[in-house]
Amino acid sequence: MMSTLIKRILPGTVLGAVLLLSMSAWSMGPHHGHDPQRMLQHMTERLDLSSDQQTQIEALLQEGRDTVAQDHQRSKEIRDALKAMRLNFNAGEAQRLADELGSIGSRMAYTMASTQASVYQLLTEEQREKMDELTAVRERRMEARRPGR
């Protein structure tokens, strides 16, 4: 039961982290990493961001990255604690940790969506259209790499 719960929560947590870290990869290729500066540079080139937009987006990306880094660290601590229970399993503590892990996954998903929306709102209508096009291209590329999903 517990391993089933963990198996259901952990992928969502990991997905949330990955999505947040790659959210500005809307317009980036598959091998560009998760460096906020590089993401901002790429967005600037693709969307012709103004210096004001660059400053605001940089702050949003850094704030999101900081939040995710804290959550990622806590998730690792929780996973380690759950692994350590293999010899001396405590159902109540394991459930509490699994619940916290789920909360972290939810928070990470919210942070991603919030950051994404905030960035999108800073764009002009023309930039939003371009972002939508780049997002669609990226989604098709990602889907093509994942056959059968």
N, C-alpha and C positions, 0 to 999 in steps of 0.2 A: 504494500500500500504506500509506504513512505517513498520507496524508490520510484514508484509510479508518479507520485506527486512531484518529486524532484525532477523527474524526467519531463514533466509537463511544464514546470515553472522555469527551469534552467534555460531551455531554448528561447523562451520569450525574453528572458533577461539578456541573454547574449544577443538576440536579434535587436533588442532595444538599443543596446550599446553600439552595435555595428551600424544601425540606422542613424543614430545621432552622429557618430563620428564620420559617417559618410554622407550626411545630409547635404553638405555643400558640394558633394561630388555629383550633384545633379548634372553638372555640365563638364565633369571631368572624365577622363579615360580610366580604365580599370586598374592601372598600376601607379597611381599618383599618391597613394598613402593618405594619411589623415592629418597632415600638417595644416593648421588653419591658415598660415601665411601663404602656402602654396595654393590652397583652395581659394583664398581671397584673390590671389594674383590671377588665377584661372578665370574666376568669375569676372574680374575686372576686364580681362582681355575679351572674354566672350560676350559680356553684357555692356561693355563700355561704361563701367560704374564711375560716377563722379567721385571726387576726393571726399566729399561729405558722406556719400554712401559707403565708400570704402572704410572710413573711420567707424561709422555706426555698425556696419556688418562685422568688421573685425572684432569689435567689443562683444557683439552677440555670439560670434563663433567661439571666442575665448571663454566667455561666461558658460556657454554650453559645454565646452570641453572640460572646464574646471569641475562643473557639476558631475559630469560623467566620470571623470577621473576619481572623484571621491566615491561615487557609487560603485565603480568598478573595483576599487580597493576593498570596500566593505563586502561586496559580493564574493571576492576571493577569500576574505576572512571567513565568511559564512560557509563557503564550500569546503574550506579546510577544516572547520569545526565539525561539519557533517561527516567528513571522511574520518576524522579522529574518533567518531562515535562507533566505528565498526566493532571495536572490542567491548565497549561499554555503552550500548545504545540507551538513550534516554528519550522516550517517545515525546514527552511534553516539550523538552528543549528542542528536539529535532523539529517538531511542528512549529514552535515559535520561530526558529531560524528559517524554516521553509516559508513561513508567512512573511517574514522580513524580506526574504529574497524576492518574493512575489511583489511586495511593496516597492522594492528597489526597481524591479523591472517596469512596473507601472510608472514610477517617477521618471525613469529614463525615457520611456515612450512619450510621456507628456512633455518632458524637456525638449525632445527632438521635435515634436509637433509645434511646440511654442516657438522654438528658435526658428524653425522653418517658416512659420507664419510671419514672424517678426521680420525676417529677411525679405520675404516676399512682399510685405507691405511697404518696404523701403524702395521697391523698384517702381519704375514708371510703367505705364501700360505696355509700351513697346518692349521693355526689358522683360516684363512678365510673359509676354507672348514668346519671346526668344527662350526664356527659361523653360517654359512649357514644352517647346520643341526639343530642347536639349534633354529634358527629363524623359520625354517619350523615346528619344533615340537611345538613351542610356538604358531605359527599362527593356526595350527590345533586345539590346545587346546582352543584357544580363539574362533575360529569358532564353535567348538562343544558347547561352552557355549552360543552362540548367534544363536539359531535356527531360521530360517525364515528370516535371514538378508542377 
